[in-house]
Amino acid sequence: MIVYPNAKINLGLHVVGKRPDGYHLLETVFYPIPWCDELSVELAESLSFEQDGLSVGCASEQNLVMKAYRLLAERFALPPMRIGLSKRIPFGAGLGGGSSDAAFTLKALNDLCKLGIPVAELESLAARLGADCAFFIRNRSVFAGGIGTDFETIVSPDLKGWHLVLVKPEFGVSTAEAYRHVTIGKPAFDLHCLAEVPIESWREVVTNDFEASVFPQYPLLATIKQSLYDCGAVYAAMSGSGSTMFGLFKNLPDTKMLHPYGLVQHFEL
């Protein structure tokens, strides 16, 4: 079985509180995008995991794919598998690539082994692997609250036909470091209402709280954001805690000026 774990972007991100256990409370809209890894899962005589493509800088057993396998193996007598991951979504980029790999592993094993785990239970299992993981079970645009695992169905912004350009610089941003410096506050705009606001007006009201704390540490990100606007973006922002910047364009953009900043990807939504 071959599946294609996809990335996500955050359309707005507010840090609105902090729990006694140290986890921060968020408000964001997760939006799936077609930047994908490739994950293969097949029955084998012994368990193995191979990864190629971009390096994620961890041992195989620490990869979220293997953590997902081990999590299910605690409850089910899983057969040995040959698992392969071709990594294309950058690591530490605010795109949820590792979380998506984990969620798609759970879904693939559930289907391949006919485990019969309901969607809601898969979401609960995925949340144990990481805050973003549960989103990729249903893999559709949602408002996320709590620590990023409390989902509400909203009217999704209509981005069909829009062009998405992503710029991933060579460096990543530590999620822990980004949270360490972020300012907690009450958002001025309710992201539940995102679809009610024309995309042309998002620049004035849709914000990512991490930009205020991350940009001073990584000024190139502010430069990339401005460059996206200079290229004609209607809206540009950082995804998650970075380091990927993205822009939404009405028309096919000329991205030549962006290539010196890092990896540039373009998709029509």
N, C-alpha and C positions, 0 to 999 in steps of 0.2 A: 504494500500500500504506500502510495506517495501522496503527501499533502503539502500545502504551501502556506506556512504560517506567515501572516501579513503584519505589517507595522500599523501604528496608529499615530495620530497627532492629537494634541489638546487644543480645542477651540476655547480659549480662555482658561485660566487656572487661578483660583483664589485659595489662599491658605487662611482659614477662618478660625482655627483654634488648635488646641493641643491637649491630648488626653493625659491622665496621670501616668500612664505607662510609657509616655514619651512619643507616641505616634501622633502625627499632625492630622488635623481634620481639613479636608479639601472640598472644593466645589469646582467641577470641571465638566466639559463635554468631551468625551472620547469619540474620535471619528476614525474609522478604519480606512487605511489607504493601501494601494496595490503594490507596495514594496515588499517583496516576499523572500523568505528563506525556502529551502527545499528539505523536507523531512521524509525519510523512508523508514518503514517499519515492516519487518517480515519475520516469519517463524524461522528458527534456526536450531542447531543442536546445542549451542551454548550462547550465553548472553554476551553481546559485544556492542560497543559504541564507537563510531568513527566520525570525526568531524573534519571538514575541509573548508576552504574559503577563508573568510576573515577570522583572525584569531580572537578568542574571547578571554584568553589569559587565565584559564583555570583548568584544574585537573578534570578528567572525564567524570568522575563521581560527583564533582561539584557543579557540573553543568545542569541547568534546570531540566533538561530533557531526561537525564538519568534520575534526578530527584523525583520527577513525575512518575517514572517507571517504578522506583522504589516505593513511592507513596501508595500506588495501587497494589503493589506486591505485598504490602502489609495486610491487605484485606482479601486479596484474591490469589488463587494459585496460578499466577501468570506463567505461561510457557516461556522458555528462553527466546530471546529476540535478537535479530541483527538490526541495529538502529543506526541510521546514517543521517548526518545533518550537514547540509551545504549552507554555510553562513554567508548571507549577503547583506542583511540589515546590520548596520554598524552597532557596536557595543558601546554603552555609556552615552547614548545619543538622544535620550528622551523619546524614543520611538517604540519602546516596549517590545523589542525584538526577542529578548530572552524570555519574557513573560508569554509571548505568543507561542514560542517553541514549546514551552511547558504545557500550555493549554491545548495545543494541537496534538501533543503527545498523549495527553489524557483522552482526548476525543478519538484519536486513532486506535489506541489500545481498547477503548470501550467498544468500538465498532468491530475491530479485527477479532477480538476475543469474545465478542457477543456477551459482554458483562451486564448489559441492561441498566446501566447507571442513568437515572433521570438527569435532565439538564440542570435543575436546581442543585442537585447533589454534586454534579461535576463542578459547578461554580463554587460550592463550598470547599471542595477539595482543592481547586485551583487557587483559592484565596489563601490556603495554607502555604502555598509555594511563593507567593508574592502578591502585593496589593493590586498590581495591574493584571494579573493572570486571569482573574475571573471574567473580566471584560471580553476576553477573546473566546470564551465558550460560545456565547451567542453571536459575538462579533458584529454588532450593529451599533450605530450611533446611540449613545445614552448620556443622560446627566448622571454624574457620579458624585456621591457625597461620602461622608464618613472618612475612612482612610483610603477611599477610592474603590470600595467594594459594595457600597449601597447604591443600587441602580434605580433610576426612574426613567420610564419611557417618556420622551418628549417629542414634539414635532421636530424632526431633523432638518437642519439647514439644507436647502436644495443647492448642492454644489455640482450637480450633473452638468457636464460640458465645460466646467471651469478647469483651468490649468493649474496644477500644483507643482511648484519648484521647491526642492529641498536642498539645503547646503549644509554639509557636515564637515566642519574643519578637522584638522588632523588630531586635535586634542578632544578629550571627553571632559565632562563635568561630573564630579563626584556628587551623587545624590545626597549623601550625608552632609557634605560640605555646603551644598545649596540650602538644605533645610537649616543648617546651623546659623546661617546669616539672614534668612528670610524674615520679613516683618509680618506678624499676624494682624489681621484687621478685618473689618466688615466691608464686603465688596460694595462698590457704588452701583454696579450693574448686576441684575439677576440673570444668570446664564440659562435659567429655565426659559427665558424669553428670547433666546438667541435667534431663532428662526423668524421672529417677528420684526427683526431689525434688518434693513437692507445691508448686504455685505459691504456696500460702498460706505456705510457708516460705522462699520466695526472698528475702524482705526481709532475712532474717538472714544469708544466705550468698552471694547473687549480687550482685556489685559491679562498678562501672565505675571503674577506677583514675583516669580523668581527672577524676572529680568532686572528688577531694581537691585537685587542682591548679587546676581551673577555677572551682570555687565561690568561693574567696576573691577571685578577680578579678571574678567576676560573681555577687554574692550573690543577685540576683533568681532565679537558677536554683535555689538551695537553697529559696527561698521557694515557687517553683512546685512543686518536688518535694513539699514538705510540704502544699501546697494540694491536690495530687492525692490524697494520703493522706487529707486532711480531707474530700475528696469521696467517699471510700469505696474508693479504689484498693487492691487486694490487693498489688500490686507497682508501684513507680515507680522510674524511673531516667533517666539521660541517655543518648541514643543517640550512639554514636561519641564524638567530641570535642566534641559540642554544636553548636548551642545548643538543639536540640529536647529537651524532656523528654516522657516518655510514662508513662502509667499503664495497668495492666490491671485491668479491673473485671468482676466476675461478672454484675452487673446494669446495665441502662441507667442511666448516671449523670446527675445534674444538674450541668452544667458552667458555670452562670452565673457563679460566683465566679472562674472561670479566665479569662474573656474580657478583663478589664482587662490581663492579662499579655501578650497578643499574639494571634497566629492560633491558633485552636483547631479541631482536626479530630477527628471521631469515626468509627470504623469498627467494624462487627461482624465478627469474624474467622471 
